[in-house]
Amino acid sequence: MKNKSNFTGQLGFVLAASGSAVGVGNLWRFPYLAAKDGGGLFLIVYLVLVVTFGFALLTSDIAMGRKTQSSSIKAYEKANPKWKFLGILTFLVPVVIMTYYAVIGGWILKYCVTFLTGHGFDAAADDYFTGFITDPVQSVIYAAIFMLVTAFIIFRGVEKGIERWSKYLMPILLLLIIAVAIFALTLKHGEGADARTGLDGLLVYLKPDLTPLVGGTFLSGVSHFLGILLDAMSQIFFSLSVSMGIMITYGSYVKKDVDLNQSIGQIEIFDTGVAFLAGMMIIPSIFVFSGTEGMAAGPGLMFVALPKTFAAMGVAGHFVGGAFFLMAVFATLTSCISVLEAITANCMEITGKSRPKVTGVLTVLYTAASIIIALGYSLLYVEVQLPNGSTGQLLDIMDYISNSFMMPFISLLSTILIGWVLKPEWISDEIEQDGIKMRRKTLYRVMVKYVCPIIMLILFLQSTGLLGMVLK
């Protein structure tokens, strides 16, 4: 592959992979899913999935990439020529995700500009976010800018665009998230019996609400739990960038002397920690100002809660809000870069063309796609009933196709391939090079061979609505 990038050692790989993992999935998606699914119960399910499914899928992707020294399509072909089709399916996931990723990046960029120009408190108005995304001019401009910046960095090469800046900006973002999360716990709104505090919101975030599981029929309880399981699993896919070829691509850039066993653990911890803190930053804030009703804000949750929190800081809120959204732009940018890099790397392998030529074509295609998705809240507004029971606009439709439909299906097939065709040792041998011991080898073997295929089949049936038809 021409113009192939490489990471300079373990630290560079961990930071770059964390830059991919830590981003819009942690700051935007995790909090609104946690709020939607009752806080504590979602957290428990998510944490269990991270150390089991997340670990197994992340290990498989990274090790496969390094072992084959290829991006997803050729990686699966080298692993087993009969399974090349799975590499093609995996490649299609970032192809779909990239249609809307820059739109979300544009939202965050808009808030960054708003705060940096001294108008941050305007964003605390209840209708500010809706007003922005339904404006066909502003929403398109910001999405296009974000897309073009992403493409420019990919044009230069991933090691120049991610590794250099991740060393400095990711720790700053983490410190800002911690600071805002702590401040959110000090918030208070209302007086007397009607008062709501940040600590009350933290309890809502952490305490499992089991009422939906036991308050109705057995089948309704099972259906509700499977819905949470699907949300948590789709978040694992989105946040850890697994089952979409991204970590296979990153793995192909990793040198043989890097300890993958240690790197995978570090990525898991960093990604989960940031997601948890993001939820602690946003859910208590929205609870204080809007109560439990506000937690149903969905994808707009981050953009509703945080401006109100920064406004409560007074003058300091201008600076803290500006710094936070600036760092959030970077975090989202690194994730968006990783998605486009996976597409670029595969297209370079398929066509044999250079990085600049491939990037140029993809830039045109995805700028057009981003504009269409951005207009999905205004000129191209639609409401579509999805198989999982939810109603979605254009962005929601693409998110459903990639995260709730394709990824469970791909994970099902990839675990069958590794667990039963190639055998788990095909992966563990790659991890255990140079005498390195794979600490969770038994867990990996059990997960990839037995547990993952069964659960992924159930989740796929749930996401398509077929499971509900069977249970009736």
Number of C-alpha atoms within 10 A of each C-alpha: 18 11 13 14 17 19 23 14 14 17 14 19 25 24 25 28 28 27 29 30 31 29 29 26 23 27 24 24 22 29 28 23 23 25 26 16 24 22 25 20 19 25 23 14 16 25 16 12 17 22 15 19 25 23 23 24 25 24 24 27 27 28 26 28 25 24 22 18 21 24 31 33 26 21 26 25 18 17 18 13 11 10 18 18 13 21 22 17 20 27 22 18 26 24 20 19 22 22 24 27 27 32 30 23 27 28 23 26 24 22 25 21 15 19 26 18 11 12 14 22 20 15 22 20 11 15 11 14 19 13 12 18 21 17 15 18 14 17 25 22 17 23 27 24 17 26 30 17 15 25 24 16 19 24 21 15 17 22 20 15 19 26 22 14 16 21 15 11 17 21 12 15 20 17 13 19 24 17 14 24 23 15 17 28 19 13 21 18 15 11 8 7 6 7 12 21 20 26 18 16 26 24 15 19 26 18 16 16 16 13 10 16 16 12 10 10 11 11 13 16 17 15 18 15 19 17 18 22 21 23 24 25 24 22 21 29 25 28 26 29 27 25 31 31 30 32 31 32 29 29 28 27 23 26 17 15 10 18 19 26 20 15 19 20 15 15 24 19 14 17 23 23 14 21 24 18 20 23 29 25 29 30 31 32 36 27 27 28 21 18 17 17 9 18 27 17 18 16 16 17 22 25 21 26 26 23 25 22 26 27 19 17 18 11 11 12 20 22 16 19 26 23 18 24 23 20 23 27 23 24 27 30 28 29 29 27 27 28 26 25 25 23 26 26 27 23 21 21 17 12 10 12 15 18 21 17 12 19 25 13 11 17 21 13 12 23 23 16 20 28 23 19 26 34 22 20 21 16 12 13 14 12 14 12 11 17 15 19 11 12 13 17 18 21 21 19 17 19 22 22 17 23 25 25 21 22 26 27 22 20 26 22 18 25 26 19 20 20 23 13 14 14 16 22 15 17 22 21 14 20 27 17 15 10 7 14 14 18 11 13 18 11 15 26 19 15 22 28 20 15 15 25 21 15 18 22 17 17 26 22 19 23 27 18 15 14 18 15 10 9 10 6
